[in-house]
Amino acid sequence: MITAGQALDIAHAAALQHMQIDPANPIEVRLLDGRYIVTFVHSNPPGVRGPDYDARVTLDAATGDVLEILGAS
């Protein structure tokens, strides 16, 4: 099983192939049912509606394989 730090590194590299990630925004890493879900949070100004993440990457926790990349635009 990969570590949360490894999951973050893999997810970051995978997301950067498809979109820009703001390095100043927080990152959430969760382990759920054998998968890591890494969310690159998007910060909207107060009163502005929009997506709450720049990217969300799902990884297999056993292998580190990228299962899904979701991106907000």
Buried (B, 14 or more C-beta within 10 A) or exposed (E): EBEEEBBBBBBBEBBEEEBEBEEEEEBEBEBEEEBBBBBBBBEEEEEEEEBEBBBBBBBBBEEBEBEEBBBEE
